[in-house]
């Protein structure tokens, strides 16, 4: 498996990211599509995990203020979960962040995924809150 990255203008990669995101978030988790696709698509760098030519995972990264970045929309197709796919995407995004002068990353994790992010060095910094009808926690990591 390999990870590719690009901007929204890279329509092929972006469409592959949306395909995975729609499968996981809209179809599986019943997030309304109008909430899944938001105003930050244009400014984000999109990442897609491929198995051969097939997109099987996705995520995006946005640069924020004060050398901070935000990881969003991490998702893996069901058949690829618990096989290291999520770690591959996260490592690629973190490497990209470091190369761009980011020293701290934050993300909002679905509570069921909190242990996964903790294993990658993220610390929970909030109480549980709802986002798109799904319980989340805010997490941060120093790079």
Sine and cosine of phi, psi and omega as CSV:
sin_phi,cos_phi,sin_psi,cos_psi,sin_omega,cos_omega
0.00,0.00,0.56,-0.83,0.03,-1.00
-0.66,-0.75,0.45,-0.89,-0.02,-1.00
-0.96,-0.29,0.73,-0.69,0.11,-0.99
-0.89,-0.46,0.45,-0.89,0.01,-1.00
-0.72,-0.70,0.39,-0.92,0.04,-1.00
-0.06,-1.00,0.06,-1.00,0.03,-1.00
-1.00,-0.05,0.17,-0.99,0.03,-1.00
-0.85,0.52,-0.51,0.86,-0.01,-1.00
-0.90,0.43,-0.36,0.93,0.10,-0.99
-0.99,0.16,0.99,0.12,-0.21,-0.98
-0.87,0.49,-0.57,0.82,-0.02,-1.00
-0.90,0.43,-0.77,0.64,0.01,-1.00
-0.90,0.43,-0.70,0.72,0.00,-1.00
-0.88,0.48,-0.67,0.74,0.03,-1.00
-0.90,0.43,-0.60,0.80,0.07,-1.00
-0.90,0.43,-0.66,0.75,0.04,-1.00
-0.88,0.48,-0.71,0.70,0.00,-1.00
-0.89,0.45,-0.59,0.81,0.03,-1.00
-0.86,0.51,-0.74,0.67,0.00,-1.00
-0.92,0.39,-0.71,0.70,-0.02,-1.00
-0.87,0.49,-0.67,0.74,0.01,-1.00
-0.91,0.42,-0.66,0.75,0.02,-1.00
-0.87,0.50,-0.75,0.66,-0.08,-1.00
-0.97,0.23,-0.81,0.58,-0.14,-0.99
-0.99,0.17,-0.73,0.69,-0.09,-1.00
-0.99,0.17,-0.79,0.62,-0.07,-1.00
-0.98,0.22,-0.75,0.66,-0.08,-1.00
-0.98,0.20,-0.71,0.70,-0.10,-0.99
-0.98,-0.17,-0.04,1.00,0.08,-1.00
0.88,0.48,0.56,0.83,0.12,-0.99
-0.98,0.22,0.76,-0.65,0.04,-1.00
-0.85,0.52,0.70,-0.71,-0.06,-1.00
-0.85,0.53,-0.55,0.84,0.00,-1.00
-0.93,0.36,-0.32,0.95,0.11,-0.99
-1.00,0.02,-0.51,0.86,-0.04,-1.00
-0.94,0.34,-0.68,0.73,0.03,-1.00
-1.00,-0.08,0.89,-0.45,-0.12,-0.99
-0.81,-0.59,-0.11,-0.99,-0.08,-1.00
-0.96,0.29,-0.10,1.00,-0.04,-1.00
-0.99,-0.12,0.02,1.00,-0.03,-1.00
-0.84,0.54,-0.67,0.74,-0.10,-1.00
-0.92,0.39,-0.61,0.79,-0.08,-1.00
-1.00,0.02,-0.16,0.99,-0.05,-1.00
-1.00,0.09,0.44,-0.90,0.22,-0.98
-0.99,-0.13,0.80,-0.61,-0.10,-0.99
-0.98,-0.20,0.62,-0.79,-0.01,-1.00
-0.84,-0.54,0.67,-0.74,0.03,-1.00
-0.74,-0.67,0.73,-0.68,0.08,-1.00
-0.99,-0.12,0.79,-0.61,-0.02,-1.00
-0.92,-0.40,0.61,-0.79,0.23,-0.97
-0.94,-0.35,0.98,-0.17,-0.18,-0.98
0.92,0.38,-0.85,-0.53,0.04,-1.00
-0.99,-0.12,-0.02,1.00,-0.10,-0.99
-1.00,-0.06,0.83,-0.56,0.08,-1.00
-0.95,0.30,0.79,-0.61,-0.06,-1.00
-0.81,-0.58,-0.14,0.99,0.02,-1.00
-0.40,-0.92,0.35,-0.94,-0.02,-1.00
-0.43,-0.90,0.28,-0.96,0.09,-1.00
-0.13,-0.99,0.18,-0.98,0.05,-1.00
-0.61,-0.79,0.33,-0.94,-0.05,-1.00
-0.70,-0.72,0.69,-0.73,0.09,-1.00
-0.80,-0.59,0.65,-0.76,0.10,-0.99
-0.99,0.10,0.73,-0.68,0.03,-1.00
-0.92,-0.39,-0.29,-0.96,0.01,-1.00
-0.98,0.21,0.27,-0.96,0.18,-0.98
0.81,0.58,0.73,0.69,0.06,-1.00
0.86,0.51,0.52,0.86,0.03,-1.00
-0.91,-0.42,0.56,-0.83,0.08,-1.00
-0.80,-0.60,0.23,-0.97,0.01,-1.00
-0.75,-0.66,0.78,-0.62,0.07,-1.00
-0.99,-0.10,0.71,-0.71,-0.05,-1.00
-0.62,-0.79,0.33,-0.94,0.18,-0.98
0.85,0.53,0.59,0.81,0.07,-1.00
-0.95,0.31,0.81,-0.59,0.01,-1.00
-0.44,-0.90,0.54,-0.84,-0.02,-1.00
-0.74,-0.67,0.69,-0.72,0.07,-1.00
-0.88,0.47,0.54,-0.84,-0.11,-0.99
-0.78,0.63,-0.67,0.74,-0.05,-1.00
-0.92,0.39,-0.21,0.98,-0.06,-1.00
-0.94,-0.33,0.02,1.00,-0.01,-1.00
-0.96,0.29,0.49,-0.87,0.00,-1.00
0.88,0.47,0.50,0.87,0.03,-1.00
-0.78,-0.62,0.25,0.97,0.02,-1.00
1.00,0.00,0.02,1.00,-0.05,-1.00
-0.92,0.40,-0.70,0.71,0.01,-1.00
-0.88,0.48,-0.65,0.76,0.03,-1.00
-0.88,0.47,-0.65,0.76,0.01,-1.00
-0.87,0.49,-0.72,0.69,0.01,-1.00
-0.90,0.44,-0.73,0.68,-0.04,-1.00
-0.88,0.48,-0.69,0.72,0.01,-1.00
-0.89,0.45,-0.63,0.78,0.03,-1.00
-0.91,0.42,-0.69,0.72,0.01,-1.00
-0.91,0.41,-0.69,0.72,0.01,-1.00
-0.89,0.46,-0.65,0.76,0.03,-1.00
-0.89,0.45,-0.69,0.73,0.05,-1.00
-0.86,0.50,-0.69,0.73,0.00,-1.00
-0.88,0.48,-0.73,0.68,0.02,-1.00
-0.86,0.51,-0.69,0.72,-0.01,-1.00
-0.90,0.44,-0.34,0.94,-0.02,-1.00
-0.95,-0.30,0.38,0.92,0.12,-0.99
0.97,0.23,0.27,0.96,0.02,-1.00
-1.00,0.10,0.76,-0.65,0.00,-1.00
-0.93,-0.37,-0.19,0.98,0.00,-1.00
-0.59,-0.81,0.69,-0.72,0.01,-1.00
-0.85,-0.53,0.61,-0.79,0.13,-0.99
-0.82,-0.58,0.34,-0.94,0.05,-1.00
-0.39,-0.92,0.36,-0.93,0.13,-0.99
-0.94,-0.33,0.92,-0.39,-0.09,-1.00
-0.98,-0.19,0.67,-0.75,0.20,-0.98
-0.89,0.46,0.63,-0.77,-0.14,-0.99
-0.86,0.51,-0.52,0.85,0.02,-1.00
-0.92,0.38,-0.37,0.93,-0.01,-1.00
-1.00,-0.10,-0.06,1.00,-0.04,-1.00
-0.81,0.59,-0.71,0.71,0.02,-1.00
-0.87,0.49,-0.58,0.82,0.05,-1.00
-0.86,0.51,-0.76,0.66,-0.02,-1.00
-0.93,0.36,-0.56,0.83,0.06,-1.00
-0.88,0.48,-0.64,0.77,0.04,-1.00
-0.89,0.46,-0.42,0.91,0.01,-1.00
-1.00,-0.01,0.07,1.00,0.08,-1.00
0.99,-0.15,0.16,0.99,0.02,-1.00
-1.00,0.09,0.60,-0.80,0.01,-1.00
-0.93,-0.37,0.69,-0.72,0.04,-1.00
-0.96,0.26,0.75,-0.66,-0.07,-1.00
-0.79,-0.61,0.30,0.95,0.01,-1.00
-0.52,-0.85,0.22,-0.98,0.21,-0.98
-0.98,0.20,0.15,-0.99,0.04,-1.00
-0.93,0.36,0.69,-0.73,0.08,-1.00
-0.68,-0.73,0.33,-0.94,-0.03,-1.00
-0.99,-0.11,0.68,-0.73,0.10,-0.99
-0.65,-0.76,0.84,-0.54,-0.04,-1.00
0.82,0.58,0.55,0.83,0.03,-1.00
0.97,0.23,0.19,0.98,-0.06,-1.00
-0.85,-0.52,0.74,-0.67,0.03,-1.00
-0.92,0.39,0.71,-0.70,-0.02,-1.00
-0.73,-0.68,0.27,-0.96,0.22,-0.98
-0.71,-0.70,0.51,-0.86,0.10,-0.99
-1.00,0.09,0.63,-0.78,-0.02,-1.00
-0.67,-0.74,0.47,-0.88,0.02,-1.00
-0.69,-0.73,0.38,-0.93,0.06,-1.00
-0.54,-0.84,0.72,-0.69,0.15,-0.99
-0.99,0.10,0.72,-0.69,0.01,-1.00
-1.00,-0.06,0.00,0.00,0.00,0.00
